[in-house]
Amino acid sequence: MTLRVLILHGPLLDLEVVLGQPLTTLDEALVAKGQELGLEVDTVQAIAEAELVKALLERREGLTGVVVNPSSLAPTAFTLADALSALGLPSVEVQLQHDAKSRGRSALKRVVDKQFHGHGVDGYFKALASLAKSPAPAPEAAQAPPEAEEEADEAPSQVTARPQGKTIGRKPPPPAAPATAERSGKTIGRRPGTASNTAPPAAPASATPSGAITRAQVKAQLSARLAKTVSPEDFAAWARTQWLALQRGAPAEAGQKDALEELLLMLSTTAKASDHIILSYAAKLP
């Protein structure tokens, strides 16, 4: 089985003056090194943390490991750390230099398996070698669909009773009419009515499940943020909590799950955003 590894490059790592070589040259070398180690390597470079998280989520299917160099985002990359933690994949952080004393400890430290700081671009190759030695995540055991199990449990027993004994001087009684059949014959002293044992059709269930995360909730929080009744930090924390809930299977408004995931991810990084930026995000909601 081919092991797929995603490499995330943070801001300014596309500058040759930072890497000491063009990013395309480094990426080609990383892909070649991956082939030597039996890894299929994919690379992404972005300036904003939200773009890195979005790339990670879009490419998460079939991934067996992640290498991430958050660059200057490291001390505040809490959303990226939450995304790595939620996916539960083997991950390694790379930093070209030791910046913990000048910028603070990396937010990824609590979720990555290893850190290679201060090794320059060689840290990427050390990270790939480390992931090549890591066991691939075990696939989940196949389970029968819940609907199939419920249908098997609810199927009625098909047993036809036979009449017992002999009939003397009379014909056997006719078989009972089905429960849903209407009665026939005359009515005495009253008008014939409709069959009372036919259940009325059930009302259609709401398309949006109860307790789901909805656009209305996001709009309310956006309004509170713009009205200053919710602090920017609390608003970003709320958005991050809702996004994580969706990642873990929380219900969403019908037909809006993908749009809500993307918007909440963006909003979770807006603790220091201006009102103009918040309004631009609010405009994305139909």
N, C-alpha and C positions, 0 to 999 in steps of 0.2 A: 504494500500500500504506500502510495506517495504521500509524504508528509508536507503539508502546505504551511508556509510561514509568511506572515505579513510584517513588513518593516515600515514603521511610521517615522518620518523625519519631520521635526518641528520647524519653527520659523528660522529664517536666515541660513538654513543648512543647504539652500540652493545656491549660495554664494561661494564662488571658488576661493575667495579670500578667507572664508571661515573654514572650509574643509581642507584647503591646500590642493584641491583638485576639483574638476567639474563634478557635479552631483551625478550626471549621467555616467561618468567613468566609474564612480564608486558603485552605482547601482549595477552596472554590468559586471563588475568584479564580484559583487555580493551574489548575483544570480549564478555566476560560474562557480563560486565557492559552494553555494547551496547544492548545485548539481553533483559536486564531488562528495558531499555529505548525504546525498539522497533526499534533498529537500527541494521543493518547488517554491521559489521565492518571488513574492510580489512586493512592490515598493510604492509608497505614497508620500508626497511632501506637501505640507500645508502651513499657512501662517497662523490660523486661528485654531484654538483647542476644539471648538465645535466641529470644524471640518475634519480634524483627525478622528474624533469620535464617530462622526458620520461615516467616514471611510471604513473604520473598524466594523461598524454594524453592517454596512452594505456587503462586506467581504467575509462575514463571520462564518458563513456556511462552509463546512469542510476544513476550517482552519485547525491546525494542531499546535500553533505557537505564535507568539507576537514578540517582535523586537521594537522597542520604542525609544527614540531620542527626543524628549520633549523640549530640549534646548532651554530657552529662557522661560518657558511656561512651567517648568518643573515645580517650583514652590507652590503654585496655585492650581495645578491641574487636577483638581478634585473630581471633576466630572469624568475625565479620562480614567482616573483611578477607579471610580465607581463602575465604569463600563467594563474595565478589565476584570474587576471583582465579580461582576454579574455574569460574565461569560465563563469565568472559571478556567481559562486556558493557561498553559505554561507561558510565562512572559518574562522578558529580561529588559532592564533599562540600561541604556547606553548614554554616557555624557562624555564629550570630548575632553573636558577639563573638570577638575574638582572645584565646584562652585558653591558647595554647601555653606562655607563660612561667610561668603560675601552675599549670597542670595537667599540662604535658608535651605532647610532640608527638603528634598523632593517629596511631593505629595504621593508619588508612586511607590515609595519605599515600603509601605504597609501591604501592597498587593502583588508586587513582582517577586519572582523566585530568586533572581540574582541581579546585581548591579555591577556594571563595568564602567567606572568613572576614572577619568584621567589617562585613558589608554589611547586617546586620539581616535582615528578611524579604525584602528585595529580592534577597538572594543566591539564594533559590529561583527567582525569575524569570530571573535571569542564568544559572542552571544549566539551566533549560528551554531558553533561547535557545541555549545552547552545545550541548545534545544535539540540537536541531533541525537544527543545521548539521553534525552528525557523520554520516558514512555509516552506513547500516544494516548490521548484520552480514550477510555473504553467506551465503545458504542452502547447505547441504551438497549436493554432487552426488548424485543418486539412484543407488543401487547395487542390483544384483540380489541377492536374498536368498542368503546362503551356502548354504542347503540346496538351492536350485534349482541352483546351480552344481555342487554335489557330486553331485546326482542325474544331471546331464548328463554329468559326467565318468565316473561309474561305470556308465552304461547299457551292457550288453553289445551287441556287434555281432550283428545278426540276419541271418546269411548261411546259406543252405541249399545244401549241396554236391550237385551232380548227378553220377551215375555216369558215368564216362568209358568210351568204347569199346563194342564189342558183346559179348554173352554167347553163347558157342558151346556148345550141348549141356547147358546148365545154367541154372537159374533164377537171377536176380540175388539176392544175399543180402538178407535182410529188413533193414529199417531198425533201427539201434541203438536199444535201449530207453533211455528217459530215465534219467539218472543216479540219480534218487531212487526208481525203481521197484524193487519187490522181485523177486528171481529166482523163476521158476516151474520146475516139473519135479520129478524124483525126486532124492532124496539117497542116496548110496551109502555105507553104513557110518557114517552120522552122522545126528543129528537135524537137521531144518531149523532154522536160526537166524533171528534178526531181521536185517533189512538193516543192514549195517555202515556204509553210506555215508549214513545219515540222521543229520545233526548234532543233538546234544541241544540243547534250547532254552537260550539264553543266560540267565545269571542276571541278574535285574533290577539296573540300576545304582542306586547310592545316590542318594536324592533330594537330599542335600546334597553339593555338589562338594567335592573334596579342597582343603584350604587355605582354606575359606570362613570368614568371620567369623560366629561363633555366639553364642547366648545364654550357653552354658557359659563361653566366654572372658570375656564381660562380667561374669558372676557371680564368676569367679575374681578378676578385677581389683577388683571391688567388695569382695570379702572381704579382699583384700590392703590396700586403702585403709582399711577399717575396723580391720584388725589393725595398722595403722601400719607395715607392711612396705614400703609404697609411699607416697611423699610425696604430698600433695594436688596439688602442681604437676605431678609426673610422671604422676599418674593423669589429670589434666585434659588433659595433652599427649598421653597415649596415646589417650584418647577422641577428641580432635580428629584425630589421625592416622588412626584407624580410620574416622571419619566421612568424611574426605576420600578415603580409599581406596574407600569405597562410592560416593561421588560420581563417582569416575573409573572405575567399572565392576568393582570387585573383587567376587568371588562372596560370597553371603551364605547363611546357613542357609535351607533351603527354606521359603517362605511367611512369612519373618520380616524381609525386607529393609526394608520401610517402618517397622516397629516398631523395628528396630535403628538405622536412620538417625535417627529422632526421639529415641530414648533417648541415643545417643552424642552427638548435638548438645547435648542438655541437660547431659550429664555433662562436656562439654568446657568448660563455664563454671563448674565447681564447685571451682576452685582454692582458694577461700576459704570453701567451704560447710562447715557443721557436720555432725557424724555423723548428726544427726537428718535433715537434708536428704538425705544419701547413703542412709540407710535407706529414705526415702520413694521414692527412685528405684529402689532394689533391689526394692521391693515391686511395681513395675510389670512386672517380669519374671515370666512364668508358670513 
